[in-house]
Structure formats: structure tokens, C-alpha cells
Amino acid sequence: MELIFVIAVGVFVYLKFFKKKKASKNDEKSFNELVGTAKYSVYQNNSGIAIRADGSIVLSENGVSKSYTADDIREFSTNFTPVTYAGGTGLAGTAQQLAQNARSKAETGLFIMVKDVDQPKWHIKIYSEKELARWMEILRQEVSDQ
């Protein structure tokens, strides 16, 4: 009985992951079509940001992409929360570690506040400290210096 349950859960997770991966590819394609030729661009973890040659900024998160002017950007910041070992053993330890990983991913990234009542906050899921620093400098030059 346990084996059947494990197989059923495995099939469910695989199908859910496959659908999510396919949707993510479609979202990335839509993002790239909206962006066109960009000075700077990154798309990863179902989110993205691009600076077009005309200075407009395209943001994308979970399948929603919008374009903004530099004046529409209210503020931007980054946060990096490293994954730490939660401790524990067995199933409880694994559950703690999964929860810690999820919390770290939710708190890490580039956060952009814009003049938009429908989606005022965007979370660009960049998990590399170096890439986060790069995008902060890009935004300082492209948004703050205008």
C-alpha cells in the first residue's frame, strides 16, 4: 500500500513539474517578445527584468509581464538570504530543511516597487549575490541617474 502511495505521489509531482516547466518556457518566450532588443536582460526562475534601448524597463513575474518608464520606478532593493542547515534528522529534519530552502528563496532577489495599482511590487528571483549586485548597479545607472 505504501509503495502505491509513493508511486502516486511521484507521478503527481512529475506531472505538476512538467506543466510548470512548460508554462515557464511560454512565459519566457512572451517576456522575450515584449523585450525585443535590450541593453540588459535576465530571465530565470519564472521572473525577469530587461532594460530596453529606449530606457523603458520590462518586469516579469509568474507569467505577468509589464513595461514601465524610469519615472514609474519608486524604489528598488535586493536581499540575499543564504540557505542554512536547519538541523534534525530523518523526515522531520528533511521537512525543516525544505522549509528553510523555501523561506530563503522567498526572501532572496531583486525587489522593485512601481507606480502600478494592480502590481506595485515585483520580485525578480535572482539567487546569485554577484548578479544581484550587478542589477543594483544597472538600475542605479539607468533609473537613478536620469
Secondary structure, DSSP 8 states (H G I E B T S, - for coil): -HHHHHHHHHHHHHHHHHHHHHHHHHHHHHHHHHH-SEEEEEEETTEEEEEETTS-EEEEETTEEEEE-GGGEEEEEEE----------HHHHHHHHHHHHHHHHHH-EEEEEES-SS--EEEE----HHHHHHHHHHHIIIIIT-
